[in-house]
């Protein structure tokens, strides 16, 4: 079949990529080797809200071992703890962000917001 030169139309308006809303997703790569993206930041924010790694994992639909491993990986890569932990038991234990953990979230959200401003308004959910 010969090429007619026509472009098939599928009842979809053609929009240039620069005119389309885009949601920004950021990953920070630190000199220490730490890589921090939206998943780790959401986990840290959930720990801050829930006061527990286990509760944060449940809130995010993540396994406790996965959440614990991500926190340990962040601690190691950053060179100091991002989360303090108290063992569980009858009194419950718990977890809280360290100043480094809070600073990490703040820096990530600042970079994300700056990038989103450059990209324009995100698509509507």
Buried (B, 14 or more C-beta within 10 A) or exposed (E): EEEEEEEEEEEEEEEEEEEEEBEBEBEBEEEEEBEBEEEBBBBBBBBBEBBBBBBBBBBBEBEBEEBBEBBEBBBEBBEEBBBEBEEEEEEEBBBBBBEBBBEBBEEBEEBBEEEBEEEEEEEEE
